[in-house]
């Protein structure tokens, strides 16, 4: 195993600087991570899965196999898929081969309320219980297309309280939301009204009956958080954009990279300003004034585009115990505990 380096640095200057603990774990970049046991399960670009203990700073490789996708189910068990579209679960007795699907790639794992598994694949949605693919998506008024047989890349997804699987796809010409009912085993996108146009779907997240989206446009420095409620989609953050032309952002402008909402309707998001928290008023369907939790620590030169460039490459964010975890596709995993920032690479 790679020798682990542990040292404390200070990034930037000024009163907002906080201690940063850096730790080298993998020889390749981390591409995903999930809460697992006493810390995180992290997938490296090379295919190895690391178990990282955030208390002792120890780490271990969980498998000699090479994987391309990981997830944890509702019971906390770890799942993984390889490049041959075989998928596995990690049990007390070790890795168990669960099956193989006839698809080019498994994009992700999703679990309904009863912890039944659905695979998001290049051939559609695979239901482990029925062992069948479901790919017909009558999304548009004028034509229908197969969800998986298109060139779409599922870059984010979320299972809601009705066991509906929401998936965001960004292609060169279309930015779409697909919605699949795991109870009916079919796409129901065409039933849902009130969808607005997306510039680019950066994230889908929610809690309870709340379904939220991050809509962004890196080229023009614009982003917003939208909510979908009662057949209506509205912006709850950035009702109007401040900047509509190319160039440096205004000081008050925010570009949002990742977010999540907790049990108390507190919405956390990371923007070029840093980590912020805002109360979501579900009755009024609006976001209250945000509070800055941690200023951006990675605007190295003070040039505004650098702070935004970091945020664009954020993949996900979630809470772990009393800490906030966010994953950057080039800089690794960050864990903020309110006092210091842990950077795992």
Secondary structure in CASP SS format (residue, H / E / C, confidence):
PFRMAT SS
TARGET T0000
AUTHOR 0000-0000-0000
METHOD secondary structure of the structure
MODEL  1
X C 1.00
X C 1.00
X C 1.00
X C 1.00
X C 1.00
X E 1.00
X E 1.00
X E 1.00
X E 1.00
X E 1.00
X C 1.00
X C 1.00
X C 1.00
X C 1.00
X C 1.00
X C 1.00
X C 1.00
X C 1.00
X E 1.00
X E 1.00
X E 1.00
X E 1.00
X E 1.00
X C 1.00
X C 1.00
X C 1.00
X C 1.00
X C 1.00
X C 1.00
X E 1.00
X E 1.00
X E 1.00
X E 1.00
X E 1.00
X E 1.00
X E 1.00
X C 1.00
X C 1.00
X E 1.00
X E 1.00
X E 1.00
X E 1.00
X E 1.00
X E 1.00
X C 1.00
X C 1.00
X C 1.00
X C 1.00
X E 1.00
X E 1.00
X E 1.00
X E 1.00
X E 1.00
X C 1.00
X C 1.00
X C 1.00
X C 1.00
X C 1.00
X E 1.00
X E 1.00
X E 1.00
X C 1.00
X C 1.00
X C 1.00
X C 1.00
X C 1.00
X C 1.00
X C 1.00
X E 1.00
X E 1.00
X E 1.00
X E 1.00
X C 1.00
X C 1.00
X C 1.00
X C 1.00
X C 1.00
X E 1.00
X E 1.00
X E 1.00
X E 1.00
X C 1.00
X C 1.00
X C 1.00
X C 1.00
X E 1.00
X E 1.00
X E 1.00
X E 1.00
X E 1.00
X E 1.00
X C 1.00
X C 1.00
X E 1.00
X E 1.00
X E 1.00
X E 1.00
X E 1.00
X E 1.00
X E 1.00
X C 1.00
X C 1.00
X C 1.00
X C 1.00
X C 1.00
X E 1.00
X E 1.00
X E 1.00
X E 1.00
X E 1.00
X E 1.00
X C 1.00
X C 1.00
X C 1.00
X C 1.00
X C 1.00
X E 1.00
X E 1.00
X E 1.00
X E 1.00
X E 1.00
X C 1.00
X C 1.00
X E 1.00
X E 1.00
X E 1.00
X E 1.00
X C 1.00
X C 1.00
X C 1.00
X C 1.00
X E 1.00
X E 1.00
X E 1.00
X C 1.00
X E 1.00
X E 1.00
X C 1.00
X C 1.00
X C 1.00
X C 1.00
X C 1.00
X C 1.00
X C 1.00
X E 1.00
X E 1.00
X C 1.00
X C 1.00
X C 1.00
X C 1.00
X C 1.00
X C 1.00
X C 1.00
X E 1.00
X E 1.00
X E 1.00
X E 1.00
X E 1.00
X E 1.00
X C 1.00
X C 1.00
X C 1.00
X C 1.00
X E 1.00
X E 1.00
X E 1.00
X E 1.00
X E 1.00
X E 1.00
X E 1.00
X C 1.00
X C 1.00
X C 1.00
X C 1.00
X E 1.00
X E 1.00
X E 1.00
X E 1.00
X E 1.00
X E 1.00
X E 1.00
X C 1.00
X C 1.00
X C 1.00
X C 1.00
X E 1.00
X E 1.00
X C 1.00
X H 1.00
X H 1.00
X H 1.00
X C 1.00
X C 1.00
X C 1.00
X C 1.00
X C 1.00
X C 1.00
X C 1.00
X C 1.00
X C 1.00
X E 1.00
X E 1.00
X E 1.00
X E 1.00
X E 1.00
X E 1.00
X E 1.00
X C 1.00
X C 1.00
X E 1.00
X E 1.00
X E 1.00
X E 1.00
X E 1.00
X E 1.00
X E 1.00
X E 1.00
X C 1.00
X C 1.00
X C 1.00
X C 1.00
X E 1.00
X E 1.00
X E 1.00
X E 1.00
X E 1.00
X E 1.00
X E 1.00
X E 1.00
X C 1.00
X C 1.00
X E 1.00
X E 1.00
X E 1.00
X E 1.00
X E 1.00
X E 1.00
X C 1.00
X C 1.00
X C 1.00
X C 1.00
X C 1.00
X C 1.00
X C 1.00
X C 1.00
X C 1.00
X C 1.00
X C 1.00
X C 1.00
X C 1.00
X C 1.00
X C 1.00
X C 1.00
X C 1.00
X C 1.00
X E 1.00
X E 1.00
X E 1.00
X E 1.00
X E 1.00
X E 1.00
X C 1.00
X C 1.00
X C 1.00
X C 1.00
X E 1.00
X E 1.00
X E 1.00
X E 1.00
X E 1.00
X E 1.00
X C 1.00
X C 1.00
X E 1.00
X E 1.00
X E 1.00
X E 1.00
X E 1.00
X E 1.00
X E 1.00
X E 1.00
X C 1.00
X C 1.00
X C 1.00
X C 1.00
X E 1.00
X E 1.00
X C 1.00
X C 1.00
X C 1.00
X E 1.00
X E 1.00
X E 1.00
X E 1.00
X E 1.00
X C 1.00
X C 1.00
X C 1.00
X C 1.00
X C 1.00
X C 1.00
X C 1.00
X C 1.00
X H 1.00
X H 1.00
X H 1.00
X H 1.00
X H 1.00
X H 1.00
X H 1.00
X H 1.00
X H 1.00
X C 1.00
X E 1.00
X E 1.00
X E 1.00
X E 1.00
X E 1.00
X E 1.00
X E 1.00
X C 1.00
X C 1.00
X E 1.00
X E 1.00
X E 1.00
X E 1.00
X E 1.00
X E 1.00
X C 1.00
X C 1.00
X C 1.00
X E 1.00
X E 1.00
X E 1.00
X E 1.00
X E 1.00
X C 1.00
X C 1.00
X C 1.00
X E 1.00
X E 1.00
X E 1.00
X E 1.00
X E 1.00
X C 1.00
END
